[in-house]
Structure formats: structure tokens, C-alpha cells
Amino acid sequence: MARTQSRCGALTQQGTRCRRLAMENASRCDLHRGDWSTYTIKKRTEAAKKAKTRKRRK
């Protein structure tokens, strides 16, 4: 089976590329994605929407 998921593009402390698989729809793995990535931003906004809907129901 062919691998369709890309590798992380971050540089390690040794100066080589990270060998881990990147997250879905991202260019970095979970260790290197940071708070600025689109994946993390999307997860935060989804969590905020869920929190708002929970607050309205009460």
C-alpha cells in the first residue's frame, strides 16, 4: 500500500528534518505544529463553538 501522508517538514535540533508523519491537512507533526497551525486553530474554534452551545442550553 502506498503512503499518502507526508512527512513533517520541521528541522530538528541536529539540523535534519523530522522523520515523523505530518498531521492530516498540515505540514507538521503533532510535536512541531504549534499553536499557530491551521489544525490547532480549527480545533480551538470547534471547542469554542461547543462550549457556546453548551452554555446556551443551560
C-alpha positions in Angstrom: 0.0 0.0 0.0 1.4 3.4 -0.9 1.9 6.0 1.7 -0.2 9.2 1.0 0.6 11.0 4.3 3.5 13.4 4.1 6.4 13.7 6.5 6.9 16.6 8.9 8.9 19.4 7.4 10.3 20.8 10.7 14.0 20.9 11.4 15.3 19.1 14.5 18.0 20.3 16.8 20.5 18.2 14.9 19.6 20.2 11.7 17.9 17.2 10.0 14.2 17.0 9.0 11.8 15.4 11.5 11.0 11.8 10.5 7.5 11.7 11.9 4.4 11.7 9.8 2.6 15.1 9.4 -0.9 15.6 10.8 -3.8 15.5 8.4 -4.1 18.7 6.3 -0.9 20.0 7.8 2.8 20.1 7.1 4.0 19.4 10.6 3.7 16.5 13.1 1.9 16.9 16.4 5.1 17.8 18.2 6.0 20.6 15.7 2.7 22.0 14.7 2.5 24.7 17.4 -0.4 27.0 18.3 -0.3 28.9 15.0 -1.2 26.0 12.7 -4.5 25.7 10.9 -5.1 22.3 12.5 -4.8 23.7 16.0 -6.8 26.8 15.2 -9.6 24.7 13.7 -9.7 22.5 16.8 -9.8 25.6 19.1 -12.7 27.2 17.2 -14.6 23.9 17.3 -14.1 23.6 21.0 -15.3 27.2 21.5 -18.4 26.6 19.4 -19.2 23.5 21.5 -18.7 25.5 24.7 -21.1 28.2 23.5 -23.8 25.8 22.6 -23.5 24.1 26.0 -23.8 27.4 27.7 -27.0 28.3 25.8 -28.8 25.2 26.7 -28.5 25.7 30.5 
